[in-house]
Amino acid sequence: MKSLFPNLSLIILCLVILRVHGDVGTAMSYDPPYLPTRCKGYDPDQFPEGGYFIAASDGLWDNGAARGRRYRVRCISGPKRPCREATIFVEVVDFCRSNVCPATMTLSTKAFNAISRYPDAKINVEYTHFI
């Protein structure tokens, strides 16, 4: 029985560490029109079911290698406590449209509203590449 406790503690510690592993960045909402995109142009079938997608900043875009990547995203802080208790899964469908992207990622309106109470806020997010 004594040897079970250290092993169980180690397993729980590993699960906690894996759960909180992720990168931290910023996110904002971007509004339609969403077409054309840098991934598949004018193809409306490129958007994931549910409407949760992002346009990636230069750092995430990775010279186009981010096309189709999926991320688990959750709001961690922002002005006026904007965070909803939600974690969403998004897919990269575009490169940020601004010359200087205002955030690490810009989320579709639907995706942003799922994690933030304020559609015009710039929030801090934790995101993890999800395979």
N, C-alpha and C positions, 0 to 999 in steps of 0.2 A: 504494500500500500504506500510506503514512503517513497518508492521510486516512481510511482504514478504521478504524484504532485509536481515534481520538477518538470517532467515531460509535458504534462498538461499546461503548466505555466508557460513553457517555451512555445508551445503550439499557439496559445492565445496571444502571446506577445508578437509572434510572426504574423498572425492574422491582423492585429491592430496596425502593425507597421505597414503591411501591404495595403490596408484600407485607406490610409492617409497619404500614401505616396502619390504625388501628382505635381504638376507645375502650377504656378500662380501667375495670373495675368489679369487683363482688364477686358471688359466686354461692353458693347453698346448694341442698340437695336438699329437695323436698317430696314427701310420700307420698300414695298414694291415700286416700280417693276423690278423683278429679279432677273429678267432675261434682257440681253444675252449674258451668259456667264463665260468665264475663262476656261471652264471645264468642257462643257458640251454645247456652247453657243445658245441657239434658240430652241433646243430640245426640251419640251416641258416634262418629259419622262425622267429627267435627271434628278428631280427633287424626291427625297425620300418620303415615304408614306408618313403622314402625320405633320409634315411641314416644318420639321426641326432640322435646320441646316445653317451653315455659316459661310461667311466670306473670311478668308484667313489673311492676317497681316503678313508682311514680308518674312518675318521670323518663322511663322508656321507654314507658310506657302512652300518653302524649301525648293524654289525654282520649279514649281509645278508638281513635285513629288507628293504633295499633300492631297492631290485630287482623289476624292472618294474616301479619304481617311475618316474614321469615326472617332469621336471623343465623348467621354463622359464629362459633363460640366455641371458645376453647382456654384451658386452665388455664396460668397463668404463674407462680404461687407460692402458698404457704400454709404452715400449720404442719406440721412433720414431712415436708416434701417430698411433698405429696399428688399432684402432677401426673403423669398418664399422658401419653405422647407421642401425643396424638390431637387432632384437630380435628373438631368435629361441626357439623352444621347443624340448627338448631332453629327451631320456629315458635311465635309468640306465640298462645296460646289462652285466656289468662286474665289477670286483674289480680291482683296479689299479695293473698292473703287476709288477711294480718295488718293491723291498723290502722297499724302502722309496719312497713313491709316490712324484714326483716332483711338484705336484700341487693339489689343492682341487679336481679338476676333470680333466681327460684327455678326450678330445673330439675326435670323429672320424674326419678324415681329412676333410670330406665334411662339417661337422658341424662347425669345427674351421674356415675353409675358409669363411664361411658365416658371421662370426663376426669379423675376423681379416684379415688385408692385408698381414701379414707376417707369413708364416706357421711355422717358427722356433721360434717364440716369446713366451715368458711367459707373459700372460696378466692378468689384474685384471678384474674380472667379478662380476656382481650382479646376483644372482640367487634366484628364488622363487619356492618353491614346488607348483606344479600345479596339481590340481585334475581333 
